[in-house]
Amino acid sequence: MNSDVGGGREWLEVESLDLEAQGVAHRADGKVVFIEGALPGERVQVQVSRRKNQWEQGPVSAIARESAQRVRPGCPHFGLHAGACGGCKMQHLHAAAQVAVKQRALEDALWHLGKVRAGRLLRPLEGPAWGYRDRARLSVRYVARKGTVLVGFHERKSRYVADMQVCPVLPPKVSGLLMPLRALIGAMDQRDRLPQIELAAAEGVTALVLRHLEPLSAADARRLRAFGAEHGVQWWLQPQGPETVHRLDEGGPELAYRLPEFGLTMPFKPTDFTQVNPHINRVLVERAVRLLAPRPDERVIDWFCGLGNFTLPLATRAREVLGIEGSATLVARAGENARRNGLQGQARFEARNLFEIGADDLRVLGAAARWLVDPPREGAFALAKALAELQQAGAAEGLAPQRIVYVSCNPATLARDAGLLVHQAGYRCVLAGVVNMFPHTAHVESIAVFDRA
């Protein structure tokens, strides 16, 4: 590092970005410095806000040399200042460079955490950089002393709701509703008892789920109906937990996403887990099915199957697909989706605790030529460990799949599981790549392919 001290402050050379989109530099004495708002290749000063023995952290305070990849943020609420929205952290970095950073984060995690290198890197999956987010959870706060309502994401490093008037990552229609929603909530009788609005959009349908802590008055219900009619949105109500969600009024189109390549329609409720970015989800499903490459005579298992996002497309290509999920309710819903799409003969579903799966469970479930694994952030450690146990017991032949496609939302747990698969379960990591599901955020979605060695 080439650094000096100017005006009593040390100039730092930014070397990389971490998974929180902070610039990483080193002081002359070797101490690591994490710098919010700084980009690789820049020469900066930092206003330290946290200091530990081994590292320091703070926002950038001066830039002597800017990165060629620095761009003007597309959102007026982005920034490092007090009150700035904390929803996106990488808007100051060119979109293509964001993807490169995420690719490097995946490679680094695989190697440093799992001691695994992919045989080949896949081309990153990319889509629209703006207006892509069809799912969001917006906080609502009535500020009595100001006589106003805030609707949006939280401020950076704060529990307060940002004063947002637009949100360019939301669909334009929904972004345009932020100010009308503020006026609506401000006029309601229960305005101080309405903490959250959840968004779920699909083709031609925008649903808003209102969390309310007290029963709504008849007048408030009328206000919601009038707003829905004026702006073309469905209102759903959530008085308690997710299981209490229901339509304010019945009728109208259902929420559903489509996978045209497979001729599938997948209905869902606004609080169901579906991918935030429908543009990328369609391409991701196509890529995963193509990489798994099931033959018409083969059996496939889809672990963490959810509503059948991968199960049903796979069922159009394989003899049989077994979808496994931890929730009996989700299993029933996935089965209904299979029946709706005429795939009940090819797809079936079971409920099991996926975080306690062992080698004996794999024996009971039987052989499958291929696995699709799409776990939550915790990863699929129990599955990888069960395969390792089969391998070490000499029982993997005939039970372990020949190919695994692993879709991950956390490079750290993917790397951990990859280490088990490669070093103990008898697999090779033949392909890996990133999926830019969340542009302008530091979130790294990825896909990896493992073949039996």
C-alpha positions in Angstrom: 0.0 0.0 0.0 1.3 3.4 -0.9 -0.1 5.8 1.7 0.9 9.1 3.4 -0.6 11.3 6.0 -2.1 14.6 4.8 -3.6 17.2 7.0 -3.3 14.9 10.0 -5.2 12.1 8.3 -3.9 9.1 6.5 -4.8 8.6 2.9 -5.7 5.0 2.2 -5.7 2.9 -1.0 -8.9 0.9 -1.2 -8.2 -2.7 -2.2 -11.5 -4.4 -2.4 -15.2 -4.5 -1.4 -16.5 -6.8 1.4 -19.9 -8.4 1.4 -21.4 -5.3 3.1 -20.3 -3.2 0.1 -17.6 -1.5 2.3 -14.3 -0.6 0.8 -11.4 -2.5 2.5 -8.0 -0.8 3.0 -5.0 -1.2 5.4 -3.3 1.4 7.4 0.5 1.7 7.4 0.6 -0.4 10.6 -1.4 -3.2 8.9 -4.7 -2.5 10.6 -7.8 -3.2 8.4 -10.1 -0.3 7.7 -13.7 -0.8 6.4 -14.9 2.3 4.6 -18.5 2.9 3.8 -19.0 4.5 0.4 -15.4 3.8 -0.9 -14.7 1.7 -4.0 -11.7 -0.4 -5.0 -8.9 1.6 -6.6 -9.8 4.8 -4.8 -7.6 6.9 -2.6 -9.6 8.1 0.4 -9.8 9.3 3.9 -12.2 7.8 6.5 -14.1 9.3 9.4 -13.7 6.5 11.9 -16.9 5.7 13.8 -15.9 2.3 15.3 -12.5 1.2 16.4 -11.3 -2.2 17.6 -7.8 -3.7 18.2 -7.7 -5.3 14.7 -9.9 -3.1 12.6 -11.6 0.3 12.2 -14.8 1.3 10.4 -16.4 4.5 9.2 -17.8 6.5 6.2 -15.5 7.9 3.6 -14.7 11.6 4.3 -12.6 12.6 1.3 -11.7 11.1 -2.0 -8.4 12.1 -3.7 -8.8 9.6 -6.6 -12.1 8.3 -7.8 -12.7 4.9 -9.3 -13.7 4.9 -13.0 -16.5 2.6 -11.9 -18.1 5.2 -9.6 -21.5 6.4 -10.9 -24.2 8.8 -9.9 -26.7 6.8 -7.7 -30.1 6.4 -9.3 -32.1 7.0 -6.1 -32.4 10.4 -4.4 -32.6 8.7 -1.0 -29.2 6.9 -1.4 -26.2 8.1 0.6 -24.1 8.0 3.8 -25.8 10.9 5.5 -28.2 10.7 8.4 -31.7 9.7 7.2 -30.5 8.0 4.0 -32.3 4.8 3.0 -30.5 1.7 3.9 -32.2 -0.5 1.3 -29.4 -0.5 -1.3 -25.7 -0.2 -0.6 -24.0 -0.4 -4.0 -25.7 2.3 -6.2 -22.5 4.3 -6.4 -20.8 1.4 -8.3 -21.5 0.7 -11.9 -24.0 -2.2 -12.4 -21.5 -4.4 -14.3 -18.8 -3.9 -11.7 -21.3 -4.9 -8.9 -21.7 -8.3 -10.6 -17.9 -8.7 -10.9 -17.6 -7.9 -7.1 -20.2 -10.6 -6.4 -18.5 -13.1 -8.6 -15.2 -12.5 -6.7 -17.1 -12.8 -3.4 -18.4 -16.2 -4.5 -14.9 -17.4 -5.6 -13.3 -16.2 -2.4 -15.9 -17.8 -0.2 -15.6 -21.2 -2.0 -11.8 -21.1 -1.6 -11.2 -19.6 1.8 -14.1 -21.3 3.5 -14.5 -24.6 1.6 -11.1 -25.0 -0.1 -13.0 -25.5 -3.3 -12.4 -24.1 -6.8 -15.0 -24.5 -9.5 -13.8 -26.2 -12.7 -15.4 -23.5 -14.7 -17.1 -20.2 -13.9 -20.6 -19.6 -15.3 -21.5 -16.4 -17.0 -23.4 -14.3 -14.5 -27.2 -14.1 -14.7 -28.3 -10.5 -15.0 -31.6 -8.7 -15.6 -33.1 -5.2 -15.2 -31.2 -3.0 -12.7 -34.2 -0.9 -11.8 -37.9 -1.6 -11.1 -37.1 -5.3 -10.6 -38.3 -5.8 -7.0 -41.8 -7.4 -7.0 -41.6 -8.3 -3.3 -40.9 -5.9 -0.5 -41.7 -5.3 3.2 -42.2 -1.6 3.8 -42.2 -0.2 7.3 -44.9 2.3 8.3 -44.6 4.9 11.0 -46.9 7.7 12.1 -44.7 10.6 13.4 -47.1 12.4 15.7 -44.9 15.4 16.5 -44.6 16.1 12.7 -48.1 15.1 11.9 -46.8 12.9 9.0 -46.6 9.3 8.0 -43.5 7.5 6.6 -43.7 4.5 4.4 -40.5 2.8 3.2 -37.3 1.0 4.2 -35.3 1.7 7.3 -32.6 4.4 7.4 -29.0 3.2 7.3 -28.0 1.5 10.6 -31.2 2.8 12.2 -34.6 1.5 13.4 -36.2 4.7 11.9 -38.1 4.7 8.7 -36.5 6.7 5.9 -38.4 9.7 4.5 -38.8 8.1 1.0 -40.9 9.6 -1.7 -39.8 7.2 -4.5 -38.0 3.9 -4.7 -36.5 3.1 -8.1 -35.9 -0.6 -7.4 -39.7 -1.1 -6.9 -42.0 -1.4 -9.9 -42.8 2.1 -11.1 -46.4 1.7 -10.2 -45.5 0.8 -6.6 -42.9 3.5 -6.3 -45.6 6.0 -7.4 -47.8 4.8 -4.6 -45.5 5.7 -1.7 -46.8 9.3 -1.3 -50.5 8.3 -1.8 -50.0 5.6 0.8 -48.6 8.1 3.3 -51.7 10.2 2.8 -54.0 7.2 3.1 -52.4 6.0 6.4 -52.4 9.5 7.8 -56.2 9.7 7.2 -57.0 6.4 8.9 -58.4 6.0 12.4 -55.7 3.4 13.3 -52.8 5.3 11.7 -50.5 4.7 14.8 -51.3 0.9 14.9 -50.3 0.0 11.3 -46.6 -0.9 11.4 -46.1 -2.6 8.0 -47.2 -2.9 4.4 -46.0 -5.9 2.4 -45.8 -5.8 -1.4 -46.4 -8.7 -3.7 -46.7 -8.0 -7.4 -47.3 -10.3 -10.3 -48.3 -10.0 -13.9 -51.1 -7.5 -13.9 -51.7 -7.7 -10.1 -50.4 -5.6 -7.2 -51.3 -6.8 -3.8 -50.6 -4.9 -0.5 -50.8 -6.6 2.8 -51.6 -4.3 5.7 -50.4 -5.4 9.1 -52.8 -4.0 11.7 -52.5 -4.3 15.5 -56.1 -3.5 16.2 -59.3 -4.3 14.3 -60.0 -1.9 11.5 -62.9 0.5 11.8 -65.6 0.4 9.1 -64.4 3.8 8.0 -60.8 2.6 7.6 -62.0 -0.4 5.5 -63.9 2.0 3.3 -60.7 4.1 2.9 -58.8 1.0 1.8 -61.4 0.0 -0.7 -61.5 3.5 -2.2 -57.7 3.5 -2.5 -57.7 0.1 -4.1 -60.3 1.1 -6.6 -58.5 4.3 -7.5 -55.0 2.8 -7.8 -55.8 -0.7 -9.0 -54.4 -2.6 -6.0 -55.7 -5.5 -3.9 -55.7 -5.1 -0.2 -55.0 -8.0 2.1 -55.1 -7.8 5.9 -52.8 -9.3 8.5 -54.2 -9.0 12.0 -51.6 -11.3 13.6 -49.2 -13.9 12.1 -48.8 -14.8 8.4 -51.4 -17.5 8.8 -54.0 -14.8 9.4 -53.6 -13.1 6.1 -56.8 -12.7 4.1 -58.3 -10.6 1.3 -60.2 -7.5 2.3 -62.7 -8.4 -0.4 -63.0 -11.5 -2.5 -62.9 -11.5 -6.3 -60.5 -10.2 -8.8 -57.4 -11.8 -10.4 -55.2 -14.1 -8.4 -51.5 -13.6 -7.7 -49.5 -16.0 -9.9 -46.1 -16.1 -11.7 -45.5 -17.9 -14.9 -42.6 -20.0 -16.2 -43.3 -19.8 -20.0 -40.5 -22.1 -21.0 -42.3 -24.9 -19.2 -45.9 -23.8 -19.7 -46.5 -23.5 -15.9 -48.5 -21.1 -13.8 -47.8 -20.9 -10.1 -50.4 -19.2 -7.9 -49.2 -17.8 -4.6 -50.3 -15.8 -1.6 -48.7 -12.4 -1.0 -46.9 -13.6 2.2 -45.6 -16.8 0.5 -41.9 -17.0 -0.2 -41.3 -16.3 -3.9 -38.3 -14.8 -5.6 -38.1 -11.0 -5.3 -37.0 -10.7 -8.9 -39.3 -12.5 -11.3 -37.2 -11.6 -14.4 -34.1 -13.4 -12.9 -36.2 -16.2 -11.4 -37.4 -17.3 -14.9 -33.9 -17.4 -16.2 -32.5 -19.1 -13.1 -35.1 -21.9 -13.3 -34.3 -22.5 -16.9 -30.5 -22.5 -16.2 -30.9 -24.9 -13.2 -33.0 -27.4 -15.1 -30.6 -27.2 -18.1 -27.6 -27.8 -15.8 -29.3 -30.6 -13.9 -30.2 -32.2 -17.3 -32.6 -34.9 -16.1 -33.5 -37.6 -18.6 -37.1 -38.8 -19.1 -36.4 -42.1 -17.3 -34.7 -40.6 -14.2 -35.9 -39.8 -10.7 -35.0 -36.4 -9.2 -35.2 -35.0 -5.7 -35.8 -31.3 -5.1 -34.8 -30.4 -1.6 -36.3 -27.3 0.0 -38.9 -27.3 -2.8 -41.2 -24.5 -1.5 -44.3 -24.1 -3.7 -42.6 -26.1 -6.5 -40.5 -23.4 -8.2 -38.0 -26.0 -9.4 -40.0 -29.2 -8.8 -42.7 -28.6 -11.4 -40.3 -27.5 -14.2 -38.2 -30.6 -13.5 -41.3 -32.7 -13.6 -41.8 -31.7 -17.2 -38.4 -33.3 -18.0 -38.0 -36.3 -15.6 -39.9 -39.5 -14.9 -40.6 -38.5 -11.3 -39.6 -35.6 -9.0 -39.9 -35.8 -5.3 -40.2 -32.3 -3.7 -39.2 -32.2 0.0 -40.0 -29.2 2.3 -40.1 -28.7 6.0 -43.7 -27.4 6.2 -46.7 -29.7 5.7 -48.7 -26.6 4.6 -46.2 -25.8 1.9 -46.2 -29.4 0.8 -50.0 -29.3 0.4 -49.8 -26.1 -1.6 -47.1 -27.5 -3.8 -49.2 -30.5 -4.5 -52.1 -28.3 -5.5 -49.8 -26.4 -7.9 -48.8 -29.8 -9.4 -52.5 -30.7 -9.9 -53.3 -27.4 -11.4 -50.6 -27.9 -14.0 -51.5 -31.5 -14.7 -48.3 -32.8 -13.2 -49.6 -34.8 -10.2 -48.4 -38.0 -11.9 -44.8 -36.8 -12.2 -44.4 -34.7 -9.0 -45.1 -35.7 -5.4 -44.2 -34.0 -2.2 -43.2 -34.9 1.4 -42.7 -32.9 4.6 -39.4 -33.6 6.5 -37.1 -31.7 8.9 -34.5 -30.7 6.4 -32.0 -29.6 9.0 -32.0 -33.1 10.7 -31.7 -35.3 7.5 -29.3 -38.1 8.0 -27.8 -41.0 6.0 -30.7 -43.3 7.1 -33.2 -40.9 5.7 -31.5 -41.0 2.4 -31.7 -44.8 2.4 -35.4 -44.6 3.1 -36.1 -42.0 0.4 -34.3 -44.1 -2.2 -32.0 -43.4 -5.1 -32.3 -40.4 -7.3 -30.0 -39.7 -10.2 -30.0 -36.0 -9.6 -30.7 -33.5 -6.8 -31.8 -29.8 -6.9 -30.9 -28.1 -3.6 -32.3 -24.6 -2.9 -31.9 -24.0 0.9 -32.4 -20.8 2.9 -29.5 -18.8 4.2 -28.6 -21.5 6.7 -27.6 -23.8 3.8 -27.9 -27.6 3.5 -25.3 -28.8 6.0 -27.3 -31.9 7.1 -27.8 -33.0 3.5 -24.1 -32.6 2.7 -23.1 -34.4 5.9 -25.5 -37.3 5.2 -23.9 -37.8 1.7 -20.4 -37.7 3.4 -21.6 -40.4 5.8 -22.8 -42.6 3.0 -19.5 -42.1 1.2 -17.4 -42.9 4.3 -19.5 -46.0 5.0 -19.0 -47.3 1.4 -22.8 -47.0 0.8 -22.9 -44.1 -1.6 -23.0 -46.1 -4.8 -26.6 -46.4 -6.0 -27.9 -43.9 -3.4 -25.9 -40.7 -3.9 -27.0 -38.6 -6.9 -24.7 -38.4 -9.9 -25.2 -34.6 -10.1 -26.3 -31.9 -7.7 -27.3 -28.4 -8.7 -27.1 -26.2 -5.6 -28.9 -22.8 -5.7 -27.6 -20.5 -2.8 -28.5 -17.2 -1.3 -25.5 -17.2 1.0 -22.0 -17.8 -0.3 -20.6 -18.7 3.1 -23.0 -21.6 3.7 -22.6 -22.7 0.1 -18.8 -22.8 0.6 -19.2 -24.7 3.8 -21.4 -27.3 2.2 -19.2 -27.5 -0.9 -16.3 -28.3 1.3 -18.1 -31.3 2.7 -19.3 -32.5 -0.8 -15.9 -32.2 -2.3 -13.6 -33.3 0.5 -15.8 -36.0 2.2 -18.7 -37.0 0.0 -16.9 -37.7 -3.3 -17.9 -34.9 -5.5 -16.2 -32.3 -7.8 -17.4 -28.7 -8.2 -17.6 -28.5 -11.9 -19.4 -25.2 -12.4 -20.3 -22.1 -10.3 -21.5 -18.6 -10.9 -23.5 -15.7 -9.5 -27.1 -14.7 -10.1 -27.7 -10.9 -9.7 -31.1 -11.3 -8.1 -30.7 -8.1 -6.1 -29.0 -5.3 -8.1 -27.5 -2.5 -6.1 -27.4 -4.6 -2.9 -24.5 -6.7 -1.5 -26.7 -9.8 -1.6 -25.0 -12.7 -3.5 -27.2 -15.3 -5.0 -25.3 -18.1 -6.8 -25.5 -21.5 -8.4 -23.0 -24.4 -8.3 -22.9 -27.8 -9.9 -21.4 -30.9 -8.3 -20.7 -34.2 -10.1 -19.7 -37.5 -8.5 -16.0 -37.9 -8.8 
